[in-house]
Amino acid sequence: MKQANTQKQESSSPSLRPSRRCYTLAFFAARLLLPWFICIETFGQIPVIKTPIPATLQPNVIGSPNQTPNYGPTNTNPNNQLDQYEKDKRELQQRNAELYETPYNESALMPIQYDLPLQANPTDAESFRKASEKLNRMLSGVEPMNLKQAIFAIENAYFGSKLDYQKFDKEIQDLITIAKLKAAQDEYNWNNPQTRNIMLFRVMADTLKVKSPSQESYITSYPMQYDFDDYMGKQDWSKMFVTKLLSSKSGQCHSLPLLYLILCEETGTQANLAFSPSHTYAKFKDQSGNWHNLELTNGRIVSDAFILGSGYVTVEALKNRIYMDPLTKEQTVAQCLADLAKEYTKKYGYDGFVSQCVDTTLKYDPTNIFARQVKSDCQTLRFDYVVNQVGRPCPEILKTRYPKVYQLLEERNQTYQIIDASGYQEMPEQAYQDWLSSVNKEKEKQEHQGQMLRLTRTLK
């Protein structure tokens, strides 16, 4: 974290010769206002995201030391200079008391706005609110946790509740049907959980040709492809969606593992989501208790060594369990809530809704590094918005005269410290691409073929 440089303001002398009364007033003004000019500092760090630019986020600076106080009209009557001097002196003292001794008076001035302004009107945000409520009901046990419904809810919110759930469900069931037919055709026991793990993986990763039971024809299912076009959703966040993957048969490391988990959930098969730097993948445990990593972006079963080979999985990250640990279903649904928050920021911006979502995610999964990062972004923007309203004083003034604003600074810094201590390292985009493409190396292909052979031997 970078500390901002301290800035000092220096007063400049007027170029015109003032009257004696003006000298006197300047003397008092200099003495009384001097503390404002000796400790002014800007806060913040290099932001991880852009500060929101809607007009609603332009703060009204209240009590800023950079404002020139209005001392009122000057009495030009030379016969009443002494009375005017006393009057000006009292007025200056009163204004200084308001700005310096008690710079913020809630009863007299406009209150400080401590929350980020709402970025979406209630009508536009309604679909997001409904999705959030549904996921919260799942997490709190009010209704059963269902990953298929959770994912559809958050993606449907992004499109303003215009997606077709029946179409979404049918596309999922069609993939399961092909996996079942292929298992029967190859004489594999579908009731074996390991069979379902393998065949559901293959329906996404391989070309499968199966005979239709109702017609004398064959159905050919082609593997899902990796979508290299805007795979991080910078231009279009819906590129990250499972609904997009089903319709186009192409996706990336966010949507592909989630679709696999949905297929497993629908067939009563156990599988888990896991994180690695800038990446998610699926894991399952075989009948011998061994874990297998499914890299669905390339249709490979990969080793732990491959995941560690990115170079960005630190010892601290493994110790703090932010990477490579299988997530529970509860943690996966909680991650959907963090995804919903990120969708909201992409469509509208940051406000209290985002904070509520990621706080709930961290309640059920305190190690979730993605939610922690979104939380830090939100805290950074919120503190910047609030501190601008009080003129961005230095920490000492902020702590003594604006303790509530200072608390926001401490909370933001605490989140930064948690992220730093977790072992998280940001992975450059080019490094991620290089690592992901390395799965196609001959060594990884051989490892995949060997693991697949060992797993399928036990299926019949």
Secondary structure as UniProt FT lines:
FT   STRAND          6..7
FT   HELIX           20..33
FT   HELIX           34..37
FT   STRAND          40..41
FT   HELIX           55..57
FT   TURN            65..66
FT   HELIX           78..80
FT   HELIX           81..96
FT   HELIX           97..101
FT   TURN            106..108
FT   HELIX           122..140
FT   HELIX           147..158
FT   TURN            159..160
FT   HELIX           165..185
FT   TURN            186..187
FT   TURN            190..191
FT   HELIX           193..205
FT   STRAND          208..211
FT   STRAND          218..221
FT   STRAND          225..226
FT   TURN            229..232
FT   HELIX           237..240
FT   HELIX           242..248
FT   STRAND          250..251
FT   TURN            253..254
FT   HELIX           255..266
FT   TURN            267..268
FT   STRAND          272..276
FT   TURN            277..278
FT   STRAND          279..285
FT   TURN            287..288
FT   STRAND          291..295
FT   TURN            296..299
FT   STRAND          300..302
FT   HELIX           304..308
FT   TURN            309..310
FT   HELIX           315..319
FT   TURN            320..321
FT   HELIX           329..347
FT   HELIX           352..364
FT   TURN            366..367
FT   HELIX           369..389
FT   TURN            390..391
FT   HELIX           395..401
FT   HELIX           403..421
FT   TURN            422..423
FT   HELIX           429..437
FT   HELIX           438..440
FT   HELIX           442..456
FT   TURN            457..459
//
